[in-house]
Amino acid sequence: MKHNFNPDYISLSPTYRCGLKCAHCPVPQWKAPELPPANTVKFLQECKRRGIRQLGITGGEPFLAKNFLVPVLTSAAELGFSFDKIMTSAAWATNAGAVRERLLPLLQAGYDGKFCLSVDVYHRVATSRLVAFIAEAAALTGRGDICSLAYTSLSPTTGLEPIRAVAKALGLRLTGSLRQGSAHLLSPYLCLRLIYNHLSPVDKAEKLASGWDGKWFREDWCAGPGQALFVNPKGEVKPCCGFANDLETMTIGNISEHSVRELIARGRTHPLVGTIFRDGLTAVREKILRKNPQALPGKTSDHCFFCWYVQVNRLWPPTGASTFLMCFLPYFLLVTS
């Protein structure tokens, strides 16, 4: 089976501003800039022509980008995009009226995706605000499954106290398997999916856990969250869902400077990105250890932690030919494709 960087998903981070300061979060809380709506719409138009039509919104707290969401979602709906989810902490949801004021314009713009709330021991948002968001979102849309709850923890069965508090307040019962990723909170009126995010000990989270657990990860060519174009508030594009998203070494271009075609070509020839999607992180690991068997302090089963560690410790990319490839090969591919 031939592997390559072939993104089929877009994730937009219109702002990195956030009212919370979570102990595990690697996202920098910039006051400025914010992603310009006009540039974003042009980017989405190009993505549609390339056949990339699934869209999600994250942050920071995307609801703080008040001048971004409505125009971009309106255009995305008109272009026929399939909406995935908007991530939020719901920390701003002081009451049902506040939720209605923020959500109604998005629904009127044509947004029909879900809202995913971050509910865990790190976000520490008041249960009353989470409940207000969930209840009002369901009432506005008539959809009991409009919300899902994402929690970050060391294992799928730990760190569930905030979720249990929400379940108790809304009269929900837990069904399915937490370990198998099929858990839901159910009532006659609501069905909230639980989404587990493993706590990768990167950046600020290094102090919360150790990434070296004594076994190597299973190769997946980053086929899950990585086959995407993640756009940060600067317009930089990186094929990473967040843990290494703000490392300069992951940047494959900028939506204000490069076409979608160029971004994909640059991703495929990027010294690290291209290798991951073509040959896998296993190939990166093996090349590092061949060069220096003592380069790594142990084994890790965490793909994201390994990728982040390799970059911050400057173990990759190799010097020499990689610089030439990054600078010139994308344009060769564009001409010959």
C-alpha positions as CSV (number, residue, x, y, z in Angstrom):
1,M,0.0,0.0,0.0
2,K,1.4,3.4,-1.0
3,H,1.2,6.2,1.6
4,N,1.4,9.9,1.0
5,F,0.2,13.2,2.4
6,N,-3.3,13.5,1.0
7,P,-5.4,15.8,3.3
8,D,-9.1,15.4,3.4
9,Y,-9.9,17.7,6.3
10,I,-9.5,21.3,7.3
11,S,-9.2,22.6,10.8
12,L,-9.3,26.4,11.4
13,S,-8.1,28.1,14.5
14,P,-9.3,31.7,14.1
15,T,-7.8,32.8,17.4
16,Y,-5.5,31.4,20.2
17,R,-7.1,33.7,22.8
18,C,-8.7,31.8,25.7
19,G,-10.0,32.7,29.1
20,L,-8.5,29.6,30.6
21,K,-5.0,28.6,31.5
22,C,-5.0,24.8,31.5
23,A,-2.0,23.1,32.9
24,H,-1.7,20.7,29.9
25,C,-2.4,23.0,27.0
26,P,0.5,23.7,24.5
27,V,-1.4,26.4,22.6
28,P,0.1,29.9,23.0
29,Q,-2.4,32.4,24.1
30,W,-1.8,35.2,21.6
31,K,-3.7,38.5,21.9
32,A,-3.3,39.0,18.1
33,P,-3.5,38.3,15.3
34,E,-6.7,36.6,14.3
35,L,-7.2,34.7,11.1
36,P,-8.6,37.1,8.5
37,P,-12.1,35.9,7.2
38,A,-11.4,37.0,3.6
39,N,-8.2,35.0,3.3
40,T,-9.9,32.0,4.9
41,V,-12.9,32.1,2.5
42,K,-10.5,32.2,-0.5
43,F,-8.6,29.2,1.0
44,L,-11.9,27.3,1.4
45,Q,-12.8,27.9,-2.2
46,E,-9.5,26.4,-3.3
47,C,-10.0,23.5,-1.0
48,K,-13.3,22.8,-2.5
49,R,-11.8,22.7,-6.0
50,R,-9.2,20.2,-4.6
51,G,-12.0,18.0,-3.2
52,I,-11.3,18.8,0.5
53,R,-14.7,19.5,1.9
54,Q,-14.8,18.6,5.6
55,L,-14.3,21.5,8.1
56,G,-13.8,21.8,11.8
57,I,-13.2,24.9,14.0
58,T,-10.9,25.0,17.1
59,G,-8.8,27.4,19.0
60,G,-8.0,28.9,21.6
61,E,-11.6,29.6,22.2
62,P,-13.2,30.1,18.8
63,F,-16.2,31.9,20.2
64,L,-13.9,34.8,21.1
65,A,-13.3,35.4,17.4
66,K,-16.7,37.1,17.1
67,N,-16.1,38.6,13.6
68,F,-14.8,35.3,12.1
69,L,-17.3,32.6,12.6
70,V,-20.5,33.9,10.9
71,P,-18.9,35.1,7.6
72,V,-16.7,32.0,7.3
73,L,-19.4,29.5,8.2
74,T,-21.8,31.3,5.8
75,S,-19.4,30.9,2.9
76,A,-18.5,27.4,3.9
77,A,-22.2,26.4,3.9
78,E,-22.7,28.0,0.5
79,L,-19.7,26.1,-0.8
80,G,-21.2,22.9,0.3
81,F,-18.7,22.0,3.1
82,S,-19.5,19.2,5.5
83,F,-19.2,20.5,9.0
84,D,-17.5,18.4,11.7
85,K,-17.4,20.2,15.0
86,I,-16.6,23.5,16.8
87,M,-14.5,23.0,19.9
88,T,-15.3,25.1,22.9
89,S,-14.7,25.2,26.7
90,A,-18.1,26.8,27.2
91,A,-16.5,28.9,29.9
92,W,-18.3,31.9,28.5
93,A,-21.8,30.2,28.7
94,T,-23.0,32.0,31.8
95,N,-26.6,31.2,31.1
96,A,-29.0,30.1,28.4
97,G,-29.3,33.6,27.0
98,A,-25.5,33.8,26.4
99,V,-25.5,30.5,24.6
100,R,-28.5,31.5,22.4
101,E,-26.8,34.7,21.5
102,R,-23.7,33.0,20.3
103,L,-25.2,29.9,18.7
104,L,-28.2,31.2,16.9
105,P,-26.2,33.3,14.3
106,L,-24.1,30.2,13.5
107,L,-27.2,28.1,12.9
108,Q,-28.7,30.8,10.8
109,A,-25.5,30.9,8.8
110,G,-26.0,27.2,7.9
111,Y,-23.9,25.5,10.4
112,D,-25.2,22.0,11.0
113,G,-22.2,20.3,12.6
114,K,-21.7,19.5,16.3
115,F,-20.3,21.3,19.3
116,C,-17.6,19.5,21.2
117,L,-17.1,20.7,24.8
118,S,-13.7,20.2,26.6
119,V,-14.8,18.7,29.9
120,D,-12.0,17.4,32.1
121,V,-9.9,18.1,35.2
122,Y,-7.7,20.6,33.4
123,H,-10.4,22.9,32.0
124,R,-12.3,23.2,35.3
125,V,-15.3,24.9,33.8
126,A,-18.3,25.3,36.2
127,T,-20.8,22.4,35.7
128,S,-23.6,25.0,35.5
129,R,-22.1,26.6,32.4
130,L,-21.6,23.2,30.6
131,V,-25.2,22.3,31.4
132,A,-26.5,25.6,30.1
133,F,-24.6,25.1,26.8
134,I,-25.7,21.5,26.3
135,A,-29.4,22.2,27.2
136,E,-29.7,25.3,25.1
137,A,-27.8,23.9,22.1
138,A,-30.2,20.9,22.1
139,A,-33.2,23.1,22.4
140,L,-32.2,25.4,19.6
141,T,-31.4,22.6,17.1
142,G,-33.9,19.9,18.3
143,R,-30.9,17.5,18.3
144,G,-30.1,15.5,21.3
145,D,-26.8,14.6,19.8
146,I,-25.7,18.1,19.0
147,C,-23.0,18.1,21.7
148,S,-20.1,15.7,22.5
149,L,-17.7,15.9,25.4
150,A,-14.0,15.6,25.0
151,Y,-11.8,14.7,28.0
152,T,-8.0,14.6,28.3
153,S,-6.6,12.1,30.7
154,L,-3.9,9.5,31.2
155,S,-6.3,6.7,30.4
156,P,-9.9,6.4,29.1
157,T,-11.3,5.5,32.5
158,T,-9.7,8.2,34.6
159,G,-10.3,11.9,35.0
160,L,-14.1,11.6,34.6
161,E,-15.2,13.6,37.6
162,P,-16.3,16.7,35.6
163,I,-18.2,14.5,33.2
164,R,-19.9,12.7,36.0
165,A,-21.0,16.0,37.4
166,V,-22.5,17.0,34.1
167,A,-24.3,13.6,33.8
168,K,-25.8,14.0,37.3
169,A,-27.0,17.5,36.6
170,L,-28.7,16.5,33.3
171,G,-30.0,13.1,34.5
172,L,-27.8,11.1,32.1
173,R,-26.5,7.6,32.3
174,L,-23.3,6.2,31.0
175,T,-23.5,3.5,28.3
176,G,-21.0,1.8,26.1
177,S,-17.3,1.2,26.7
178,L,-14.9,3.9,27.7
179,R,-11.9,1.7,26.7
180,Q,-13.2,1.0,23.3
181,G,-14.3,4.6,22.6
182,S,-18.0,3.8,22.3
183,A,-19.2,5.5,25.5
184,H,-22.2,7.9,25.5
185,L,-24.2,9.8,28.1
186,L,-27.9,9.1,27.5
187,S,-31.3,10.3,28.5
188,P,-34.7,10.2,26.7
189,Y,-33.7,13.6,25.2
190,L,-29.9,13.6,25.0
191,C,-27.1,11.5,23.5
192,L,-23.7,12.9,24.2
193,R,-20.7,11.0,22.8
194,L,-17.6,10.9,25.0
195,I,-14.3,11.5,23.2
196,Y,-11.0,10.5,24.9
197,N,-7.8,12.4,24.2
198,H,-4.7,10.8,25.6
199,L,-2.6,13.2,27.7
200,S,0.6,13.5,25.7
201,P,3.4,14.9,27.9
202,V,4.5,17.7,25.5
203,D,5.3,21.3,26.3
204,K,3.6,22.3,29.6
205,A,2.2,18.7,30.0
206,E,5.8,17.4,30.4
207,K,5.5,17.9,34.2
208,L,2.2,15.9,34.3
209,A,3.4,12.6,32.9
210,S,6.3,10.7,31.4
211,G,6.2,9.8,27.7
212,W,8.8,7.0,28.0
213,D,6.6,4.0,28.9
214,G,8.9,1.3,27.6
215,K,7.2,0.2,24.4
216,W,7.2,1.5,20.8
217,F,4.2,2.9,19.1
218,R,2.4,1.0,16.3
219,E,2.9,2.6,12.9
220,D,-0.2,4.3,11.4
221,W,1.4,6.9,9.1
222,C,-0.5,9.6,11.1
223,A,-3.6,8.5,9.1
224,G,-6.0,9.9,11.7
225,P,-5.7,13.5,12.8
226,G,-2.7,14.2,10.5
227,Q,-4.3,13.9,7.1
228,A,-5.5,17.5,7.4
229,L,-4.6,21.1,6.8
230,F,-4.6,22.8,10.2
231,V,-4.6,26.6,9.9
232,N,-3.5,28.7,12.9
233,P,-4.3,32.4,13.5
234,K,-1.2,33.5,11.6
235,G,-2.5,31.6,8.5
236,E,0.3,29.0,8.9
237,V,-0.6,25.5,7.8
238,K,0.6,22.4,9.6
239,P,-0.5,18.8,9.3
240,C,-0.8,18.3,13.1
241,C,-3.8,18.3,15.4
242,G,-2.2,20.4,18.1
243,F,0.6,18.7,20.1
244,A,3.4,19.9,17.7
245,N,1.2,22.4,15.8
246,D,3.1,25.4,16.9
247,L,6.6,24.2,16.3
248,E,8.1,26.1,13.3
249,T,9.5,22.8,12.0
250,M,5.9,21.6,11.2
251,T,5.0,24.6,9.0
252,I,4.4,23.7,5.4
253,G,3.2,27.1,4.2
254,N,0.7,30.0,4.7
255,I,-2.7,30.4,3.2
256,S,-1.9,34.0,2.3
257,E,1.2,33.0,0.3
258,H,0.6,29.5,-1.0
259,S,-2.2,27.8,-2.9
260,V,-3.7,24.6,-1.6
261,R,-1.9,22.7,-4.4
262,E,1.4,24.2,-3.3
263,L,0.7,23.4,0.4
264,I,0.1,19.7,-0.4
265,A,3.3,19.6,-2.5
266,R,5.3,21.3,0.2
267,G,3.9,18.8,2.8
268,R,4.9,15.9,0.7
269,T,8.5,17.1,0.3
270,H,8.9,18.5,3.8
271,P,11.8,16.7,5.6
272,L,9.7,15.5,8.5
273,V,6.1,15.7,7.3
274,G,6.8,14.0,4.0
275,T,8.7,11.2,5.7
276,I,5.9,10.6,8.2
277,F,3.2,10.3,5.6
278,R,5.3,8.4,3.1
279,D,7.5,6.1,5.2
280,G,6.1,6.5,8.8
281,L,7.3,7.7,12.1
282,T,9.0,4.3,12.4
283,A,11.3,5.3,9.6
284,V,12.2,8.5,11.4
285,R,12.9,6.5,14.6
286,E,15.1,3.9,12.9
287,K,17.2,6.5,11.1
288,I,17.8,8.5,14.3
289,L,18.8,5.3,16.2
290,R,21.1,4.2,13.3
291,K,22.9,7.4,13.5
292,N,23.1,7.4,17.3
293,P,21.7,4.4,19.3
294,Q,21.8,6.6,22.4
295,A,19.8,9.5,20.9
296,L,16.5,8.6,22.7
297,P,16.2,8.0,26.5
298,G,13.7,5.2,26.1
299,K,10.8,3.8,24.1
300,T,7.3,5.4,23.8
301,S,4.0,4.2,22.6
302,D,2.8,7.8,22.1
303,H,3.2,8.9,18.5
304,C,2.6,12.5,19.3
305,F,5.1,12.6,22.1
306,F,7.7,11.0,19.9
307,C,7.1,13.4,17.1
308,W,7.3,16.4,19.4
309,Y,10.4,15.2,21.2
310,V,12.2,14.6,17.9
311,Q,11.6,18.2,16.9
312,V,12.3,20.1,20.1
313,N,15.5,18.1,20.6
314,R,16.6,18.7,17.0
315,L,17.0,15.1,16.1
316,W,15.2,15.6,12.8
317,P,15.4,16.6,10.0
318,P,18.8,15.5,8.7
319,T,21.0,18.3,7.4
320,G,22.0,18.7,3.8
321,A,19.7,17.4,1.1
322,S,16.6,18.1,3.1
323,T,17.0,21.8,2.8
324,F,17.3,21.5,-0.9
325,L,14.2,19.3,-1.1
326,M,12.1,21.7,1.0
327,C,13.1,24.7,-1.1
328,F,12.9,23.4,-4.7
329,L,11.2,20.0,-5.0
330,P,7.7,21.3,-4.3
331,Y,7.9,23.5,-7.4
332,F,9.3,20.6,-9.5
333,L,6.2,18.6,-8.4
334,L,3.9,21.4,-9.3
335,V,5.3,21.7,-12.8
336,T,5.3,18.0,-13.5
337,S,1.9,17.2,-11.9
